Amino acid sequence: MTRSIQPKDFAVTMRPQHSGVQSSASMHPKIRTRDRRLFLKAGAALGATVTARTVFAETAPKKSLNEVIRVGIMGVNNRGAALAKGFIKDPGSDVVAICDVDSRASDKVANSVADTQGHRPKTFVDVRKLLEEENVDALVVAAPNHWHAPATILGCAAGKHVYVEKPCSQTAEEGVLAVEAARKHNRVVQMGSQRRSWPAVIRAIELVHSGGIGDVSYSRSWYNNRRPSIGHGKTASVPDWLNWDLWQGPAPRREYVDNVVHYNWHWRWHWGNGELGNNGIHVLDLARWGLQVTTPSRVRSGGGKYRHDDDQETPDTMMVTYDFPEGKTATWEGLSWSPLGPHDAAVGVSFHGSEGSIIVRGNGFTRFDDRNKEIETVNDEGGDTSHLADFLDAIRTGRRPNADIQEAHLSTLLCHLGNMAYRSSSELEIDSATGKPVGNPEALAYWGREYQSGWKPVV
């Protein structure tokens, strides 16, 4: 069972900033055969909903207008454009609004959506204006990280359900507030950690939970890439297609620099969370889910920025260790400049138990016995389809989605704590009740952030 962090020091009222927004046994062959049958039955039961939703999304006729969930998407230069395609493919949703501070992107995606679904979504520059639209049921937040939690909170306060890209917050404080907003306004909030809805991954985690590899006490996760240098940016005039003020939104204002928009903000602490928050969140979420843990008791971090001489502030080489009070440990290794990852996978997570191990990579998993003999490999669908279907179904039924904001926050908190340990060059002891570092003012200073005047999120 997961435990909710219940912070005592945050306000609990959202004040919209725009007047128009409304508020296991040894591996004998016979035992393995029996175990596999039991596992397949359990996996089938757990995966039934996802499989059914996938089949529905592919074969069902178009729903009547009063059954369609109307979606507005904020940020369509990258993930938002892909999510737009996903939502218009689902027969239970329509994309009715597009919001972007880049006029080139909003027009391009709006036209593409119109070509597919037959009507053009309304376009916006300011998400607060989008949230005034009564015909928008759900907000998709795919803007940069510093917008994730503030837009989520604004969306909940405006009565919209929210699909927020990972990480669900730029700071730990924002994550707490996003959970509070979802619960206060009784909104469905799903984070874009798609693996939570992939059938084979669900089956792998259930196998870990059911003792299929014995008692599990350790999980290793990793991300490898070969990213190029971002160079040294220069102060420049803001392009005529960009609303730089709204791009910055909640973040304190800075001059426009020509190597930040639209992706390299990830590597500056003012707007991003480094590779740990960018991609580490995906596999750390699986590690925490598989280990059945909540908040770590101790966090250590090491590494540095070694590869390029450029403007990147976040580490390109990073190792983080999380020890949990349940007597379990998880680690994450990130190498943004070296593509060779463990087990021939650039991205993955492994679980190690007394009877064997499981590696989750790609769209599936491989299970090994305690002598590294492969027992089975299972692959299934990946992508966005099942995760978007889960979000839409949760809205219709009122249940919690697979990547509910509470689970999303607990996993994102791991990223924040890893960055806090790195930035303060210290080992963190964590208060399990709040998730905060204890006796470490330097690390705790990164729990929240400063905001542009009038933009501080309050629930």
Number of C-alpha atoms within 10 A of each C-alpha: 6 12 13 16 17 13 15 8 8 14 12 13 16 23 19 24 14 16 11 14 20 16 16 14 13 15 19 8 9 9 12 16 12 11 18 17 12 13 18 15 12 16 21 17 12 15 20 13 17 22 17 13 22 20 12 15 20 13 11 13 10 13 13 9 11 7 12 18 22 20 26 29 32 30 25 27 20 13 14 23 22 13 22 22 18 19 24 18 16 24 20 22 23 22 27 24 23 30 31 27 24 22 16 13 21 26 20 13 24 23 15 17 23 15 11 12 15 10 14 19 24 16 22 20 20 16 25 21 15 24 27 17 16 11 14 21 21 27 29 30 31 26 24 22 25 28 23 26 27 27 28 30 29 29 33 29 25 23 22 26 27 29 29 28 23 26 32 36 30 29 24 25 21 26 28 25 26 30 26 25 26 26 15 15 19 15 23 24 35 31 27 26 24 22 24 23 27 24 25 25 27 21 22 24 23 18 23 25 17 14 17 29 25 21 17 22 17 19 26 20 27 25 27 24 17 12 14 10 14 17 13 12 13 12 10 11 10 14 11 9 11 17 16 18 16 15 20 19 18 21 20 15 14 10 12 18 14 16 17 17 15 13 13 18 21 23 21 15 15 19 20 24 26 25 24 31 25 16 19 26 26 26 26 26 25 25 27 23 19 23 23 16 22 23 26 28 19 20 26 21 25 19 15 14 16 10 16 14 11 12 16 20 17 21 24 25 19 24 20 23 20 22 20 21 13 14 11 17 22 24 20 25 21 26 25 20 17 16 16 15 17 17 13 10 17 18 23 26 27 24 25 21 20 17 19 26 25 27 23 27 19 17 16 21 22 17 24 20 21 17 10 11 11 14 14 12 14 15 16 12 17 18 13 20 23 27 27 25 26 24 26 25 18 20 20 13 9 12 13 18 24 21 23 22 28 25 22 25 28 25 26 28 30 27 29 24 29 25 28 26 26 24 16 17 14 16 19 26 19 21 15 18 12 16 23 23 24 14 12 16 11 15 22 17 12 19 20 13 16 12 15 12 10 12 17 18 22 20 24
